[in-house]
């Protein structure tokens, strides 16, 4: 064979095929290229391989990379893999690289999410309605045990319900520390702000933070996440945090949410 395979693998490789669209061949010709094809020696050309591999799905591209070293060198290239990842969703660009190449193996819709910056008045239920997704899907994606988990974060990942939103968009590969997973994140407004500071910007001592949060938690009769959220939006002022919490609690009672 014309590729750089080990001799022991030749018999197995002879059964590997690459499916192509029937539109790529004249009428009546086979839509499958096999290593045993009489023209297989031409497939050592990198340019030819690229033209073929560009038409493959992420799964078929991975299979092709196992044929021999020559094919692997082309099929495993970053440009080829990222292109296959983007193709089904017609993405414009994918920014960043995952910590593991296994990230590219699956480009299903579950690999993508919208970044929502949490603001006052947000709840998991309200976000589920806003984005037309299931409440439990938001909690599952963000690794949340309860609705109160929203208060300890400055953003939530929102599952994508309409794939058309990905067309001609840019996604950023990010490791979300709360969700504990890498996701291709879509920002509907602007770009990610990696320079954003910590939530508790007025309280510098770790022990001081802990004491204040514990005090607020007891006063509000809430969990740590809720206490930390109100301390963050009050710019580190416990009295303002209590006032904000009381104001929100009154609003919830008036609207029937509490």
Secondary structure, DSSP 4 states (H G I P E B T S, - for coil): --S---GGGHHHHTT-EEE--GGGS-TTS-SEEETTSTTGGGGG-HHHHHHHHTTS-HHHHHHHTTT-HHHHHHHTSHHHHHHHHHHTTT-SEEES--SSGGGGG--SGGGEEEEEE--TT--HHHHHHHHT--HHHHHHHTT-SSGGGGGG-SEEEEE-S-GGGGTT-EEEEEEETTTTEEEEEE-SSS---TT---S--S---HHHHHHHHHHHHHHHT--HHHHHHHHHHTTT-HHHHHHHHHHHHHHHHHHT--
